């Protein structure tokens, strides 16, 4: 699991910001927010433009670094506009059973690395300084990768004439995973398996406009009666009472309907909240693998607060071990019934992230009305 994430000089985060998933306060309620002593369900509040979406993009950046998977076409400013630093730094600390792994790197841009380093149980396995062409691979034996063809890798990163137009440097960890036969129980393979299953899902009007191609792929899944029933049950569980019917049209296209005496086309008539739920289902539930980490940005933008609570409880039940961070403006969710104070955070305009239990001099208890305290200004100092 991800133990800690640290970021600096990325977009609106000029100063260092960290999420310590192991910094818990020992509450005896809402224990389903904690898995193996680590925060697995977190809710972040922040005013508009505090960087909630940017924080999610930063967390998922490791997917791009390790696998070249571009989750977003981000043409905006990469580095903090008020900083003179040339790079943004990312650090990920993981725990896999009794082993600790740290992967950290610095970026000039969303394509160009300055350096990267991997540590396992505090031992540096490799380090790459692409800017100064300095590389250290002497401890690859600790992950049984001493047979790696380092010369071949160095050729691939083209450390020759600096005046020549060069491609972005290939991260060594990405190359290692693709070119070396590591043991299945290798901690590096465990890192790769975790990272491949990290997701970010952002709510917004764009998510409601689903292309015909995406619909066709989704409809192919729904041709399985069990899958269609699963979607129907999901909506009913969220409070949307409906019956779903999938039909194949004369032109070969498929169409989803609400089942009434007369069939009602689904996408043309469903509410924004219902469409958001189906999009969430489409992008997450049918996958053949269980996600390891999900960042749900403004997940409840189209939901009534009761539905938002149902969604949180659904994720707790469906993915008990998955680390899930949700962002919201909905203060109705600021309740100990759902999320405990050491799993509720405030993201400030200054780029600080503070747990509610650390944002007041009071000792927060299960009976405290967190929403009322928030609205009355109890935590204003940290916004």
Residue pairs with C-beta under 8 A, 6 or more apart in sequence:
1 21
1 35
1 36
1 38
1 40
1 94
1 95
1 96
1 194
1 292
1 323
2 21
2 38
2 92
2 93
2 94
2 194
2 293
2 323
3 20
3 21
3 22
3 38
3 93
3 94
3 95
3 100
4 18
4 19
4 20
4 21
4 22
4 91
4 92
4 93
5 18
5 19
5 21
5 58
5 59
5 90
5 91
5 92
5 93
6 16
6 17
6 18
6 89
6 90
6 91
6 93
7 13
7 16
7 17
7 18
7 55
7 58
7 88
7 89
7 90
7 91
8 14
8 15
8 16
8 17
8 85
8 88
8 89
9 79
9 80
9 83
9 85
9 87
9 88
9 89
10 54
10 58
10 78
10 79
10 80
10 88
10 90
11 51
11 54
11 57
11 58
11 76
11 77
11 78
11 79
11 80
12 49
12 50
12 51
12 54
12 80
12 351
13 51
13 54
13 55
13 58
13 80
13 351
14 80
14 82
14 83
14 351
15 350
15 351
17 55
17 351
17 352
17 353
18 353
19 42
19 59
19 325
19 353
21 38
21 39
21 40
21 42
21 323
22 37
22 38
22 39
23 39
23 342
23 355
24 34
24 37
24 38
24 39
24 342
25 340
25 341
25 342
25 355
25 357
27 340
27 341
27 342
27 366
29 336
29 340
29 366
30 336
30 337
30 338
30 339
30 340
30 343
32 41
32 316
32 320
33 39
33 40
33 41
33 42
33 316
33 339
33 340
33 343
34 40
34 343
35 320
35 321
35 323
36 321
38 95
38 323
39 323
39 342
39 343
40 320
40 321
40 322
40 323
40 324
41 312
41 315
41 316
41 324
41 326
41 339
41 343
42 323
42 324
42 325
42 326
42 339
42 343
42 344
42 345
43 312
43 325
43 326
43 327
43 328
43 333
43 334
43 338
43 339
43 343
43 344
43 345
44 52
44 55
44 325
44 326
44 327
44 328
44 345
44 346
44 347
44 353
45 327
45 328
45 329
45 331
45 334
45 344
45 345
45 346
45 347
45 374
46 52
46 327
46 346
46 347
46 348
46 383
47 349
47 383
49 349
50 347
50 348
50 349
50 351
51 347
51 351
52 297
52 298
52 327
52 347
53 202
53 297
53 298
53 327
55 347
55 353
56 200
56 202
56 295
56 297
56 325
56 327
57 71
57 72
57 74
57 200
58 90
59 198
59 200
59 293
59 295
59 325
60 71
60 198
60 199
60 200
60 295
61 90
61 107
62 90
62 92
62 103
62 195
62 198
63 69
63 71
63 195
63 196
63 198
64 70
64 71
64 110
65 90
65 105
65 113
65 116
65 171
65 173
65 174
66 171
66 173
66 174
66 177
66 192
66 195
67 174
67 195
67 196
68 174
71 200
74 110
78 88
78 107
78 109
78 110
79 85
79 86
79 87
79 88
79 109
80 88
86 108
86 114
87 106
87 107
87 108
87 114
88 106
88 107
89 104
89 105
89 106
89 107
90 104
90 105
90 106
90 107
91 102
91 103
91 104
92 102
92 103
92 104
93 100
93 101
93 102
94 100
94 101
94 102
94 103
94 191
94 194
95 101
96 187
96 190
96 191
96 194
99 120
99 121
99 187
100 120
100 121
100 122
101 118
101 119
101 120
101 187
101 188
101 191
102 117
102 118
102 119
102 120
103 116
103 117
103 118
103 119
103 173
103 191
104 116
104 117
105 113
105 114
105 115
105 116
105 117
105 171
106 113
106 114
106 115
106 116
107 113
107 114
108 114
111 168
112 168
112 169
113 128
113 130
113 168
113 169
113 171
114 129
114 130
114 131
115 127
115 128
115 129
115 130
115 131
116 127
116 128
116 171
116 172
116 173
117 124
117 126
117 127
117 128
118 124
118 125
118 126
118 127
118 173
118 188
119 125
120 142
120 143
120 187
123 139
123 142
124 136
124 139
125 139
125 140
125 142
125 143
126 135
126 136
126 137
126 139
126 140
126 172
127 135
127 136
128 134
128 135
128 136
128 169
128 171
128 172
129 135
130 157
130 169
133 159
135 150
135 154
135 172
137 148
137 150
137 172
140 146
140 148
143 182
143 186
143 187
143 188
144 182
144 183
144 186
145 176
145 180
145 182
145 188
147 180
148 176
148 179
148 180
149 179
152 179
153 170
153 172
153 175
153 179
156 170
156 175
157 169
157 170
158 164
158 166
158 167
173 188
176 182
176 188
177 188
177 189
177 192
182 188
182 189
183 189
193 292
194 292
194 293
195 292
197 289
197 290
197 291
197 292
197 293
198 291
198 292
198 293
198 294
199 283
199 284
199 291
199 293
199 294
199 295
200 294
200 295
200 297
201 280
201 283
201 284
201 294
201 295
201 296
201 297
201 299
202 297
202 298
203 276
203 296
203 297
203 298
203 299
203 300
203 301
203 302
204 298
204 301
207 275
207 276
207 279
208 272
208 275
208 276
208 279
210 218
210 267
210 279
210 282
214 282
215 254
215 267
216 253
216 254
218 282
218 286
219 246
219 254
219 255
219 256
220 254
221 227
221 286
222 228
222 231
222 244
222 246
222 254
222 256
223 246
223 254
227 286
228 244
228 246
230 285
231 244
231 278
231 281
231 285
232 242
232 243
232 244
234 277
234 281
234 285
234 314
235 242
235 244
235 274
235 277
235 278
236 242
237 310
237 314
238 277
238 307
238 310
238 311
238 314
239 304
239 306
239 307
239 310
240 273
240 274
240 277
242 258
242 259
243 258
243 259
244 256
244 257
244 258
244 259
244 266
245 256
245 257
245 258
245 259
245 263
246 254
246 255
246 256
246 257
247 254
247 255
247 257
247 263
248 254
249 255
255 265
255 266
256 265
256 266
256 267
257 263
257 264
257 265
257 266
258 264
258 265
258 266
258 269
258 270
266 278
267 275
270 278
271 302
272 302
273 302
273 303
273 304
273 307
275 302
276 301
276 302
276 303
277 303
277 307
277 311
280 299
280 311
284 291
284 294
285 318
290 319
290 322
291 319
291 322
292 322
292 323
293 322
293 323
293 324
294 315
294 319
294 322
294 323
294 324
294 325
295 324
295 325
295 327
296 324
296 325
296 326
296 327
297 327
298 327
298 328
298 329
299 308
299 311
299 326
299 327
299 328
300 307
300 308
300 311
300 326
300 328
300 330
300 333
303 311
305 330
305 332
305 333
308 328
308 330
308 332
308 333
309 332
309 333
309 338
312 326
312 333
312 338
312 339
313 338
315 322
315 324
327 347
331 371
331 374
331 375
332 371
333 339
334 344
334 356
334 370
334 371
334 374
335 369
335 370
335 371
336 366
336 367
336 368
336 370
341 355
341 356
341 357
341 364
341 370
342 355
342 356
342 357
343 355
344 355
344 356
344 370
345 353
345 354
345 355
345 356
346 353
346 354
346 356
346 359
346 379
346 382
346 383
347 353
348 354
348 382
348 383
349 383
352 382
354 379
354 382
356 364
356 370
356 379
357 364
359 378
359 379
359 381
359 382
360 373
360 378
360 379
362 368
362 378
364 370
373 379
